[in-house]
């Protein structure tokens, strides 16, 4: 009922050997901790990425590398705060955070350098100026209408 045709296979085991020996592991390393799964990670000031595991262990997972360009104006914006190198930007100079590469600050939100209260005051002033100008134009329009009707 379908399927593959029957096959005959002959095995020649004449050149094989077998050795008997005790199971003897060469190295056993036990740190006393159970296996754990990754719960989260943190990034240190030097760029080291530390993973926190469910067995209360912390392991280094890698390091953040920073790049410096000769002409940052030549970088190409890719969107979502991602930039890529171009011929105009030059080749990236890679290094660890700190020193001439700049600092890395983890768990921080960059604050805006805009004086929010000052900008709101300026917005209110601009809106009142707009309203005053609109009323002036409306008054001029009424004067013109009166003159045309005379």
Steps between C-alpha positions, in 0.01 A plus 500: 500500500745762380824589672858425404623177346677249722881536526777261595787654698817312591713633785870408512619544859833321448712817537330633813625471856345555840668593823361447846581762764346650810297817458754749632412870459816706471362812668207572727424859591222568747440850631214404730237695313206357313448586137336837450325700234574860408269739686645832390816692433675821596772707337794629703678835444786321321252342256498152652161329458416292807229234489299417814382140523226327699762311706625833642811496280630792295705437186671732255320471164702744290602864469355808334738655248482868411588651163645840417494653151716769346193675356179431691309723257570238232311222681186375326179497711324163481209588732420407862821670619716271282782642286732333250846587375549647154801605298446856625501396868825305475585166654389439860757500777380235749577494870372434849295763683699753698787731419488658156213275385251661736313371800231232513219544753262210546145517638471871426258688281650790309331819607418768250704818512188710435369730773142373489345773717672774300381350172141477630511868603627591152220293345234681706649839406501404131138384521389828664687700234321296233163568662575874525606512135187310396283753687685789333436348157134446590466866609663617175258280305203659679631851424538410132148356491364820655684718245379289209139526620509882528 
